[in-house]
Amino acid sequence: MMYEYKFIDIPLKKSKKALIVTEADYQELIRSHAAEGWRLVQIFAPMGDGLLIADHYQIILERSGS
């Protein structure tokens, strides 16, 4: 069986004290893709350019192909 993958970046927003991502940033995105046959595999926080913290989250989705 073959699979296809989709990688979606969600930037972190700056608050007064931290970088944040809200539930609204990812929940609707995951639900809408699930309705199209995509399955959530992982939410990953890659390191930013030379930074010790992530500057975005990456959502990794999978669905079976033909």
All heavy atoms as a GROMACS GRO file, in nm:
protein
  535
    1MET      N    1   0.084  -0.118   0.000
    1MET     CA    2   0.000   0.000   0.000
    1MET      C    3   0.089   0.125   0.000
    1MET      O    4   0.185   0.133   0.074
    1MET     CB    5  -0.090   0.000   0.123
    1MET     CG    6  -0.182   0.120   0.128
    1MET     SD    7  -0.293   0.123   0.269
    1MET     CE    8  -0.411   0.000   0.220
    2MET      N    9   0.054   0.220  -0.082
    2MET     CA   10   0.127   0.346  -0.091
    2MET      C   11   0.059   0.451  -0.005
    2MET      O   12  -0.062   0.449   0.012
    2MET     CB   13   0.131   0.394  -0.237
    2MET     CG   14   0.198   0.299  -0.333
    2MET     SD   15   0.375   0.289  -0.307
    2MET     CE   16   0.424   0.451  -0.356
    3TYR      N   17   0.139   0.542   0.046
    3TYR     CA   18   0.088   0.653   0.127
    3TYR      C   19   0.138   0.784   0.069
    3TYR      O   20   0.245   0.790   0.008
    3TYR     CB   21   0.135   0.643   0.272
    3TYR     CG   22   0.076   0.526   0.345
    3TYR    CD1   23   0.143   0.404   0.353
    3TYR    CD2   24  -0.049   0.536   0.407
    3TYR    CE1   25   0.088   0.297   0.421
    3TYR    CE2   26  -0.104   0.429   0.474
    3TYR     CZ   27  -0.035   0.310   0.480
    3TYR     OH   28  -0.090   0.204   0.547
    4GLU      N   29   0.060   0.887   0.089
    4GLU     CA   30   0.107   1.021   0.056
    4GLU      C   31   0.106   1.103   0.184
    4GLU      O   32   0.030   1.074   0.277
    4GLU     CB   33   0.022   1.087  -0.053
    4GLU     CG   34  -0.122   1.108  -0.020
    4GLU     CD   35  -0.198   1.176  -0.134
    4GLU    OE1   36  -0.155   1.281  -0.182
    4GLU    OE2   37  -0.301   1.121  -0.174
    5TYR      N   38   0.194   1.201   0.190
    5TYR     CA   39   0.212   1.281   0.311
    5TYR      C   40   0.200   1.428   0.280
    5TYR      O   41   0.233   1.473   0.170
    5TYR     CB   42   0.350   1.252   0.374
    5TYR     CG   43   0.360   1.111   0.422
    5TYR    CD1   44   0.405   1.009   0.339
    5TYR    CD2   45   0.320   1.077   0.551
    5TYR    CE1   46   0.412   0.878   0.383
    5TYR    CE2   47   0.325   0.946   0.596
    5TYR     CZ   48   0.372   0.847   0.512
    5TYR     OH   49   0.377   0.718   0.555
    6LYS      N   50   0.151   1.501   0.377
    6LYS     CA   51   0.138   1.645   0.366
    6LYS      C   52   0.199   1.707   0.491
    6LYS      O   53   0.177   1.658   0.603
    6LYS     CB   54  -0.010   1.685   0.356
    6LYS     CG   55  -0.032   1.833   0.333
    6LYS     CD   56  -0.180   1.867   0.330
    6LYS     CE   57  -0.236   1.843   0.192
    6LYS     NZ   58  -0.370   1.906   0.175
    7PHE      N   59   0.278   1.812   0.473
    7PHE     CA   60   0.345   1.881   0.582
    7PHE      C   61   0.295   2.025   0.584
    7PHE      O   62   0.308   2.097   0.485
    7PHE     CB   63   0.496   1.879   0.561
    7PHE     CG   64   0.552   1.739   0.550
    7PHE    CD1   65   0.555   1.674   0.428
    7PHE    CD2   66   0.597   1.673   0.662
    7PHE    CE1   67   0.605   1.545   0.417
    7PHE    CE2   68   0.647   1.544   0.652
    7PHE     CZ   69   0.650   1.480   0.529
    8ILE      N   70   0.236   2.066   0.696
    8ILE     CA   71   0.178   2.199   0.706
    8ILE      C   72   0.245   2.274   0.821
    8ILE      O   73   0.246   2.225   0.935
    8ILE     CB   74   0.026   2.192   0.732
    8ILE    CG1   75  -0.041   2.113   0.619
    8ILE    CG2   76  -0.033   2.332   0.745
    8ILE    CD1   77  -0.186   2.077   0.647
    9ASP      N   78   0.303   2.390   0.791
    9ASP     CA   79   0.368   2.471   0.893
    9ASP      C   80   0.269   2.567   0.957
    9ASP      O   81   0.191   2.632   0.887
    9ASP     CB   82   0.483   2.554   0.833
    9ASP     CG   83   0.601   2.467   0.792
    9ASP    OD1   84   0.610   2.353   0.839
    9ASP    OD2   85   0.683   2.515   0.713
   10ILE      N   86   0.273   2.575   1.090
   10ILE     CA   87   0.190   2.670   1.164
   10ILE      C   88   0.285   2.759   1.244
   10ILE      O   89   0.350   2.711   1.337
   10ILE     CB   90   0.092   2.599   1.258
   10ILE    CG1   91  -0.005   2.514   1.177
   10ILE    CG2   92   0.017   2.701   1.343
   10ILE    CD1   93  -0.107   2.441   1.259
   11PRO      N   94   0.296   2.885   1.207
   11PRO     CA   95   0.388   2.974   1.280
   11PRO      C   96   0.341   3.000   1.422
   11PRO      O   97   0.222   3.003   1.450
   11PRO     CB   98   0.387   3.104   1.199
   11PRO     CG   99   0.279   3.090   1.098
   11PRO     CD  100   0.228   2.951   1.098
   12LEU      N  101   0.436   3.014   1.510
   12LEU     CA  102   0.406   3.050   1.648
   12LEU      C  103   0.381   3.200   1.656
   12LEU      O  104   0.447   3.278   1.588
   12LEU     CB  105   0.522   3.012   1.740
   12LEU     CG  106   0.542   2.861   1.757
   12LEU    CD1  107   0.673   2.834   1.827
   12LEU    CD2  108   0.428   2.801   1.834
   13LYS      N  109   0.287   3.239   1.738
   13LYS     CA  110   0.256   3.380   1.757
   13LYS      C  111   0.327   3.430   1.882
   13LYS      O  112   0.341   3.357   1.980
   13LYS     CB  113   0.104   3.398   1.772
   13LYS     CG  114   0.029   3.355   1.649
   13LYS     CD  115  -0.119   3.360   1.672
   13LYS     CE  116  -0.192   3.308   1.549
   13LYS     NZ  117  -0.333   3.290   1.572
   14LYS      N  118   0.369   3.553   1.879
   14LYS     CA  119   0.438   3.610   1.994
   14LYS      C  120   0.336   3.669   2.092
   14LYS      O  121   0.248   3.743   2.053
   14LYS     CB  122   0.534   3.720   1.950
   14LYS     CG  123   0.650   3.667   1.871
   14LYS     CD  124   0.746   3.778   1.834
   14LYS     CE  125   0.859   3.722   1.750
   14LYS     NZ  126   0.954   3.824   1.710
   15SER      N  127   0.350   3.630   2.217
   15SER     CA  128   0.274   3.694   2.324
   15SER      C  129   0.375   3.774   2.406
   15SER      O  130   0.493   3.777   2.374
   15SER     CB  131   0.203   3.591   2.412
   15SER     OG  132   0.295   3.527   2.497
   16LYS      N  133   0.332   3.834   2.512
   16LYS     CA  134   0.423   3.915   2.593
   16LYS      C  135   0.533   3.830   2.658
   16LYS      O  136   0.642   3.878   2.681
   16LYS     CB  137   0.345   3.990   2.700
   16LYS     CG  138   0.256   4.097   2.642
   16LYS     CD  139   0.181   4.170   2.750
   16LYS     CE  140   0.089   4.274   2.685
   16LYS     NZ  141   0.011   4.345   2.785
   17LYS      N  142   0.501   3.704   2.686
   17LYS     CA  143   0.596   3.621   2.760
   17LYS      C  144   0.653   3.503   2.681
   17LYS      O  145   0.753   3.446   2.720
   17LYS     CB  146   0.530   3.567   2.887
   17LYS     CG  147   0.491   3.675   2.984
   17LYS     CD  148   0.433   3.616   3.109
   17LYS     CE  149   0.393   3.726   3.205
   17LYS     NZ  150   0.335   3.671   3.327
   18ALA      N  151   0.588   3.465   2.573
   18ALA     CA  152   0.632   3.342   2.506
   18ALA      C  153   0.582   3.338   2.362
   18ALA      O  154   0.504   3.422   2.320
   18ALA     CB  155   0.579   3.222   2.583
   19LEU      N  156   0.629   3.238   2.291
   19LEU     CA  157   0.576   3.206   2.160
   19LEU      C  158   0.466   3.103   2.181
   19LEU      O  159   0.486   3.005   2.253
   19LEU     CB  160   0.685   3.148   2.069
   19LEU     CG  161   0.797   3.243   2.033
   19LEU    CD1  162   0.906   3.168   1.958
   19LEU    CD2  163   0.745   3.358   1.947
   20ILE      N  164   0.350   3.122   2.120
   20ILE     CA  165   0.237   3.034   2.144
   20ILE      C  166   0.173   2.991   2.012
   20ILE      O  167   0.189   3.055   1.909
   20ILE     CB  168   0.130   3.100   2.233
   20ILE    CG1  169   0.078   3.228   2.166
   20ILE    CG2  170   0.184   3.127   2.372
   20ILE    CD1  171  -0.045   3.287   2.234
   21VAL      N  172   0.098   2.884   2.018
   21VAL     CA  173   0.009   2.841   1.911
   21VAL      C  174  -0.124   2.809   1.979
   21VAL      O  175  -0.126   2.746   2.084
   21VAL     CB  176   0.066   2.721   1.831
   21VAL    CG1  177   0.081   2.599   1.916
   21VAL    CG2  178  -0.018   2.692   1.709
   22THR      N  179  -0.233   2.857   1.922
   22THR     CA  180  -0.363   2.836   1.985
   22THR      C  181  -0.432   2.712   1.928
   22THR      O  182  -0.398   2.667   1.818
   22THR     CB  183  -0.454   2.958   1.964
   22THR    OG1  184  -0.482   2.972   1.824
   22THR    CG2  185  -0.388   3.085   2.016
   23GLU      N  186  -0.529   2.661   2.002
   23GLU     CA  187  -0.604   2.546   1.955
   23GLU      C  188  -0.670   2.575   1.820
   23GLU      O  189  -0.676   2.489   1.734
   23GLU     CB  190  -0.710   2.506   2.056
   23GLU     CG  191  -0.653   2.445   2.182
   23GLU     CD  192  -0.759   2.407   2.282
   23GLU    OE1  193  -0.879   2.410   2.250
   23GLU    OE2  194  -0.721   2.372   2.394
   24ALA      N  195  -0.719   2.696   1.802
   24ALA     CA  196  -0.785   2.732   1.677
   24ALA      C  197  -0.688   2.724   1.560
   24ALA      O  198  -0.729   2.703   1.446
   24ALA     CB  199  -0.843   2.873   1.687
   25ASP      N  200  -0.559   2.740   1.586
   25ASP     CA  201  -0.460   2.735   1.479
   25ASP      C  202  -0.447   2.596   1.418
   25ASP      O  203  -0.412   2.582   1.302
   25ASP     CB  204  -0.322   2.777   1.531
   25ASP     CG  205  -0.315   2.923   1.568
   25ASP    OD1  206  -0.389   3.004   1.508
   25ASP    OD2  207  -0.236   2.958   1.657
   26TYR      N  208  -0.472   2.493   1.495
   26TYR     CA  209  -0.451   2.358   1.442
   26TYR      C  210  -0.574   2.268   1.443
   26TYR      O  211  -0.585   2.180   1.359
   26TYR     CB  212  -0.337   2.288   1.516
   26TYR     CG  213  -0.359   2.267   1.663
   26TYR    CD1  214  -0.425   2.154   1.709
   26TYR    CD2  215  -0.315   2.359   1.757
   26TYR    CE1  216  -0.446   2.133   1.844
   26TYR    CE2  217  -0.335   2.340   1.892
   26TYR     CZ  218  -0.402   2.228   1.935
   26TYR     OH  219  -0.423   2.208   2.069
   27GLN      N  220  -0.669   2.286   1.533
   27GLN     CA  221  -0.781   2.193   1.541
   27GLN      C  222  -0.867   2.192   1.416
   27GLN      O  223  -0.899   2.085   1.363
   27GLN     CB  224  -0.865   2.222   1.664
   27GLN     CG  225  -0.798   2.178   1.792
   27GLN     CD  226  -0.886   2.197   1.913
   27GLN    OE1  227  -0.995   2.256   1.907
   27GLN    NE2  228  -0.842   2.146   2.026
   28GLU      N  229  -0.908   2.306   1.369
   28GLU     CA  230  -0.992   2.310   1.248
   28GLU      C  231  -0.916   2.260   1.127
   28GLU      O  232  -0.971   2.191   1.041
   28GLU     CB  233  -1.047   2.451   1.225
   28GLU     CG  234  -1.142   2.460   1.107
   28GLU     CD  235  -1.259   2.362   1.114
   28GLU    OE1  236  -1.312   2.335   1.223
   28GLU    OE2  237  -1.299   2.308   1.007
   29LEU      N  238  -0.788   2.290   1.120
   29LEU     CA  239  -0.705   2.243   1.009
   29LEU      C  240  -0.702   2.089   1.007
   29LEU      O  241  -0.720   2.027   0.902
   29LEU     CB  242  -0.564   2.299   1.024
   29LEU     CG  243  -0.470   2.267   0.910
   29LEU    CD1  244  -0.389   2.389   0.876
   29LEU    CD2  245  -0.380   2.154   0.947
   30ILE      N  246  -0.684   2.028   1.123
   30ILE     CA  247  -0.680   1.881   1.131
   30ILE      C  248  -0.816   1.822   1.098
   30ILE      O  249  -0.827   1.725   1.022
   30ILE     CB  250  -0.630   1.836   1.270
   30ILE    CG1  251  -0.482   1.874   1.287
   30ILE    CG2  252  -0.651   1.686   1.290
   30ILE    CD1  253  -0.430   1.858   1.427
   31ARG      N  254  -0.924   1.881   1.152
   31ARG     CA  255  -1.058   1.830   1.122
   31ARG      C  256  -1.092   1.839   0.973
   31ARG      O  257  -1.148   1.745   0.916
   31ARG     CB  258  -1.162   1.908   1.203
   31ARG     CG  259  -1.166   1.872   1.348
   31ARG     CD  260  -1.283   1.941   1.418
   31ARG     NE  261  -1.276   1.915   1.559
   31ARG     CZ  262  -1.239   2.004   1.651
   31ARG    NH1  263  -1.209   2.127   1.616
   31ARG    NH2  264  -1.235   1.970   1.778
   32SER      N  265  -1.060   1.950   0.911
   32SER     CA  266  -1.094   1.965   0.769
   32SER      C  267  -1.015   1.868   0.683
   32SER      O  268  -1.068   1.813   0.587
   32SER     CB  269  -1.073   2.109   0.723
   32SER     OG  270  -0.937   2.146   0.727
   33HIS      N  271  -0.889   1.843   0.718
   33HIS     CA  272  -0.810   1.745   0.642
   33HIS      C  273  -0.858   1.602   0.668
   33HIS      O  274  -0.856   1.519   0.577
   33HIS     CB  275  -0.662   1.761   0.674
   33HIS     CG  276  -0.598   1.872   0.598
   33HIS    ND1  277  -0.608   2.004   0.637
   33HIS    CD2  278  -0.525   1.872   0.484
   33HIS    CE1  279  -0.544   2.080   0.551
   33HIS    NE2  280  -0.493   2.002   0.457
   34ALA      N  281  -0.902   1.573   0.790
   34ALA     CA  282  -0.955   1.440   0.821
   34ALA      C  283  -1.077   1.410   0.735
   34ALA      O  284  -1.096   1.296   0.690
   34ALA     CB  285  -0.989   1.429   0.969
   35ALA      N  286  -1.159   1.511   0.711
   35ALA     CA  287  -1.278   1.492   0.626
   35ALA      C  288  -1.239   1.459   0.482
   35ALA      O  289  -1.318   1.401   0.409
   35ALA     CB  290  -1.364   1.618   0.630
   36GLU      N  291  -1.115   1.491   0.444
   36GLU     CA  292  -1.065   1.461   0.309
   36GLU      C  293  -0.981   1.332   0.307
   36GLU      O  294  -0.915   1.303   0.208
   36GLU     CB  295  -0.980   1.577   0.259
   36GLU     CG  296  -1.057   1.707   0.242
   36GLU     CD  297  -0.967   1.824   0.208
   36GLU    OE1  298  -0.846   1.804   0.182
   36GLU    OE2  299  -1.017   1.937   0.207
   37GLY      N  300  -0.982   1.258   0.420
   37GLY     CA  301  -0.912   1.130   0.424
   37GLY      C  302  -0.772   1.134   0.483
   37GLY      O  303  -0.703   1.032   0.486
   38TRP      N  304  -0.727   1.250   0.531
   38TRP     CA  305  -0.595   1.261   0.592
   38TRP      C  306  -0.601   1.218   0.737
   38TRP      O  307  -0.698   1.241   0.806
   38TRP     CB  308  -0.544   1.405   0.583
   38TRP     CG  309  -0.516   1.450   0.444
   38TRP    CD1  310  -0.597   1.523   0.364
   38TRP    CD2  311  -0.398   1.425   0.368
   38TRP    NE1  312  -0.538   1.546   0.242
   38TRP    CE2  313  -0.414   1.485   0.242
   38TRP    CE3  314  -0.280   1.357   0.395
   38TRP    CZ2  315  -0.318   1.480   0.143
   38TRP    CZ3  316  -0.183   1.352   0.295
   38TRP    CH2  317  -0.203   1.413   0.171
   39ARG      N  318  -0.493   1.157   0.785
   39ARG     CA  319  -0.479   1.113   0.924
   39ARG      C  320  -0.360   1.185   0.985
   39ARG      O  321  -0.254   1.195   0.924
   39ARG     CB  322  -0.454   0.963   0.926
   39ARG     CG  323  -0.443   0.902   1.063
   39ARG     CD  324  -0.420   0.752   1.054
   39ARG     NE  325  -0.284   0.721   1.013
   39ARG     CZ  326  -0.182   0.707   1.098
   39ARG    NH1  327  -0.199   0.720   1.227
   39ARG    NH2  328  -0.062   0.678   1.052
   40LEU      N  329  -0.380   1.236   1.107
   40LEU     CA  330  -0.270   1.303   1.177
   40LEU      C  331  -0.166   1.200   1.216
   40LEU      O  332  -0.196   1.100   1.280
   40LEU     CB  333  -0.322   1.374   1.302
   40LEU     CG  334  -0.216   1.437   1.392
   40LEU    CD1  335  -0.144   1.551   1.320
   40LEU    CD2  336  -0.277   1.485   1.522
   41VAL      N  337  -0.041   1.225   1.178
   41VAL     CA  338   0.069   1.137   1.214
   41VAL      C  339   0.146   1.197   1.332
   41VAL      O  340   0.173   1.129   1.430
   41VAL     CB  341   0.166   1.115   1.095
   41VAL    CG1  342   0.288   1.036   1.137
   41VAL    CG2  343   0.094   1.049   0.980
   42GLN      N  344   0.177   1.326   1.322
   42GLN     CA  345   0.259   1.386   1.426
   42GLN      C  346   0.251   1.538   1.417
   42GLN      O  347   0.230   1.594   1.310
   42GLN     CB  348   0.406   1.345   1.408
   42GLN     CG  349   0.500   1.396   1.513
   42GLN     CD  350   0.642   1.343   1.493
   42GLN    OE1  351   0.676   1.290   1.388
   42GLN    NE2  352   0.724   1.358   1.593
   43ILE      N  353   0.267   1.603   1.532
   43ILE     CA  354   0.290   1.747   1.536
   43ILE      C  355   0.432   1.764   1.586
   43ILE      O  356   0.468   1.714   1.694
   43ILE     CB  357   0.190   1.819   1.628
   43ILE    CG1  358   0.048   1.801   1.574
   43ILE    CG2  359   0.224   1.967   1.638
   43ILE    CD1  360  -0.060   1.863   1.659
   44PHE      N  361   0.512   1.830   1.505
   44PHE     CA  362   0.656   1.838   1.528
   44PHE      C  363   0.695   1.985   1.541
   44PHE      O  364   0.638   2.071   1.473
   44PHE     CB  365   0.726   1.773   1.408
   44PHE     CG  366   0.874   1.778   1.409
   44PHE    CD1  367   0.946   1.710   1.504
   44PHE    CD2  368   0.942   1.852   1.314
   44PHE    CE1  369   1.084   1.714   1.505
   44PHE    CE2  370   1.080   1.856   1.313
   44PHE     CZ  371   1.152   1.786   1.408
   45ALA      N  372   0.791   2.015   1.625
   45ALA     CA  373   0.839   2.153   1.643
   45ALA      C  374   0.986   2.160   1.602
   45ALA      O  375   1.076   2.142   1.684
   45ALA     CB  376   0.822   2.197   1.787
   46PRO      N  377   1.013   2.182   1.471
   46PRO     CA  378   1.152   2.190   1.427
   46PRO      C  379   1.220   2.316   1.480
   46PRO      O  380   1.156   2.418   1.502
   46PRO     CB  381   1.142   2.193   1.274
   46PRO     CG  382   1.004   2.235   1.244
   46PRO     CD  383   0.919   2.201   1.362
   47MET      N  384   1.348   2.308   1.500
   47MET     CA  385   1.424   2.423   1.549
   47MET      C  386   1.428   2.532   1.442
   47MET      O  387   1.435   2.503   1.323
   47MET     CB  388   1.567   2.382   1.585
   47MET     CG  389   1.574   2.288   1.701
   47MET     SD  390   1.504   2.364   1.848
   47MET     CE  391   1.491   2.225   1.954
   48GLY      N  392   1.424   2.656   1.487
   48GLY     CA  393   1.431   2.769   1.396
   48GLY      C  394   1.573   2.790   1.346
   48GLY      O  395   1.665   2.717   1.382
   49ASP      N  396   1.593   2.888   1.263
   49ASP     CA  397   1.723   2.918   1.204
   49ASP      C  398   1.824   2.957   1.312
   49ASP      O  399   1.830   3.071   1.355
   49ASP     CB  400   1.711   3.032   1.103
   49ASP     CG  401   1.624   2.994   0.985
   49ASP    OD1  402   1.621   2.875   0.952
   49ASP    OD2  403   1.560   3.083   0.928
   50GLY      N  404   1.903   2.860   1.356
   50GLY     CA  405   2.007   2.886   1.454
   50GLY      C  406   1.955   2.913   1.594
   50GLY      O  407   2.032   2.948   1.683
   51LEU      N  408   1.825   2.898   1.615
   51LEU     CA  409   1.767   2.923   1.746
   51LEU      C  410   1.761   2.793   1.826
   51LEU      O  411   1.761   2.684   1.770
   51LEU     CB  412   1.626   2.980   1.731
   51LEU     CG  413   1.614   3.111   1.654
   51LEU    CD1  414   1.467   3.148   1.638
   51LEU    CD2  415   1.688   3.222   1.725
   52LEU      N  416   1.751   2.807   1.955
   52LEU     CA  417   1.738   2.689   2.040
   52LEU      C  418   1.594   2.652   2.067
   52LEU      O  419   1.565   2.556   2.136
   52LEU     CB  420   1.812   2.712   2.173
   52LEU     CG  421   1.962   2.734   2.160
   52LEU    CD1  422   2.022   2.764   2.297
   52LEU    CD2  423   2.029   2.614   2.097
   53ILE      N  424   1.502   2.732   2.012
   53ILE     CA  425   1.359   2.704   2.027
   53ILE      C  426   1.295   2.701   1.889
   53ILE      O  427   1.345   2.760   1.794
   53ILE     CB  428   1.289   2.808   2.116
   53ILE    CG1  429   1.304   2.948   2.057
   53ILE    CG2  430   1.341   2.802   2.258
   53ILE    CD1  431   1.220   3.053   2.126
   54ALA      N  432   1.182   2.634   1.881
   54ALA     CA  433   1.109   2.627   1.754
   54ALA      C  434   1.041   2.760   1.726
   54ALA      O  435   1.000   2.831   1.818
   54ALA     CB  436   1.006   2.516   1.761
   55ASP      N  437   1.030   2.793   1.598
   55ASP     CA  438   0.956   2.915   1.561
   55ASP      C  439   0.825   2.881   1.492
   55ASP      O  440   0.750   2.969   1.454
   55ASP     CB  441   1.042   3.006   1.474
   55ASP     CG  442   1.089   2.941   1.345
   55ASP    OD1  443   1.060   2.821   1.324
   55ASP    OD2  444   1.154   3.010   1.265
   56HIS      N  445   0.800   2.751   1.475
   56HIS     CA  446   0.673   2.706   1.418
   56HIS      C  447   0.652   2.558   1.453
   56HIS      O  448   0.745   2.490   1.495
   56HIS     CB  449   0.669   2.728   1.267
   56HIS     CG  450   0.761   2.638   1.190
   56HIS    ND1  451   0.897   2.661   1.180
   56HIS    CD2  452   0.738   2.525   1.120
   56HIS    CE1  453   0.953   2.567   1.106
   56HIS    NE2  454   0.858   2.483   1.069
   57TYR      N  455   0.529   2.514   1.437
   57TYR     CA  456   0.497   2.372   1.447
   57TYR      C  457   0.472   2.321   1.306
   57TYR      O  458   0.428   2.395   1.219
   57TYR     CB  459   0.370   2.349   1.529
   57TYR     CG  460   0.392   2.360   1.677
   57TYR    CD1  461   0.352   2.473   1.746
   57TYR    CD2  462   0.452   2.257   1.748
   57TYR    CE1  463   0.372   2.484   1.882
   57TYR    CE2  464   0.472   2.268   1.884
   57TYR     CZ  465   0.432   2.380   1.950
   57TYR     OH  466   0.452   2.392   2.085
   58GLN      N  467   0.501   2.195   1.285
   58GLN     CA  468   0.473   2.132   1.157
   58GLN      C  469   0.378   2.015   1.183
   58GLN      O  470   0.407   1.928   1.266
   58GLN     CB  471   0.601   2.083   1.091
   58GLN     CG  472   0.577   2.035   0.949
   58GLN     CD  473   0.709   2.007   0.880
   58GLN    OE1  474   0.770   1.906   0.906
   58GLN    NE2  475   0.749   2.097   0.793
   59ILE      N  476   0.265   2.018   1.116
   59ILE     CA  477   0.168   1.909   1.125
   59ILE      C  478   0.196   1.813   1.010
   59ILE      O  479   0.207   1.856   0.895
   59ILE     CB  480   0.025   1.964   1.118
   59ILE    CG1  481  -0.002   2.050   1.242
   59ILE    CG2  482  -0.077   1.852   1.105
   59ILE    CD1  483  -0.138   2.114   1.243
   60ILE      N  484   0.208   1.686   1.043
   60ILE     CA  485   0.238   1.584   0.942
   60ILE      C  486   0.112   1.497   0.928
   60ILE      O  487   0.064   1.439   1.026
   60ILE     CB  488   0.359   1.498   0.981
   60ILE    CG1  489   0.481   1.591   1.003
   60ILE    CG2  490   0.387   1.393   0.874
   60ILE    CD1  491   0.600   1.521   1.066
   61LEU      N  492   0.059   1.492   0.807
   61LEU     CA  493  -0.062   1.417   0.777
   61LEU      C  494  -0.031   1.307   0.676
   61LEU      O  495   0.061   1.320   0.594
   61LEU     CB  496  -0.170   1.510   0.719
   61LEU     CG  497  -0.209   1.629   0.806
   61LEU    CD1  498  -0.288   1.729   0.724
   61LEU    CD2  499  -0.287   1.584   0.926
   62GLU      N  500  -0.110   1.201   0.680
   62GLU     CA  501  -0.090   1.085   0.592
   62GLU      C  502  -0.226   1.037   0.542
   62GLU      O  503  -0.326   1.044   0.613
   62GLU     CB  504  -0.022   0.975   0.674
   62GLU     CG  505  -0.018   0.839   0.608
   62GLU     CD  506   0.033   0.735   0.707
   62GLU    OE1  507  -0.047   0.684   0.788
   62GLU    OE2  508   0.153   0.703   0.700
   63ARG      N  509  -0.228   0.989   0.420
   63ARG     CA  510  -0.346   0.916   0.370
   63ARG      C  511  -0.300   0.812   0.269
   63ARG      O  512  -0.196   0.827   0.206
   63ARG     CB  513  -0.451   1.009   0.312
   63ARG     CG  514  -0.419   1.072   0.180
   63ARG     CD  515  -0.537   1.154   0.132
   63ARG     NE  516  -0.500   1.233   0.015
   63ARG     CZ  517  -0.577   1.324  -0.040
   63ARG    NH1  518  -0.696   1.350   0.011
   63ARG    NH2  519  -0.536   1.390  -0.145
   64SER      N  520  -0.379   0.709   0.259
   64SER     CA  521  -0.342   0.602   0.166
   64SER      C  522  -0.372   0.648   0.024
   64SER      O  523  -0.471   0.715  -0.002
   64SER     CB  524  -0.416   0.473   0.199
   64SER     OG  525  -0.554   0.492   0.192
   65GLY      N  526  -0.281   0.612  -0.064
   65GLY     CA  527  -0.296   0.647  -0.204
   65GLY      C  528  -0.343   0.526  -0.283
   65GLY      O  529  -0.368   0.418  -0.229
   66SER      N  530  -0.354   0.544  -0.411
   66SER     CA  531  -0.401   0.435  -0.498
   66SER      C  532  -0.291   0.337  -0.528
   66SER      O  533  -0.180   0.368  -0.540
   66SER     CB  534  -0.453   0.491  -0.628
   66SER     OG  535  -0.537   0.600  -0.606
   0.00000   0.00000   0.00000
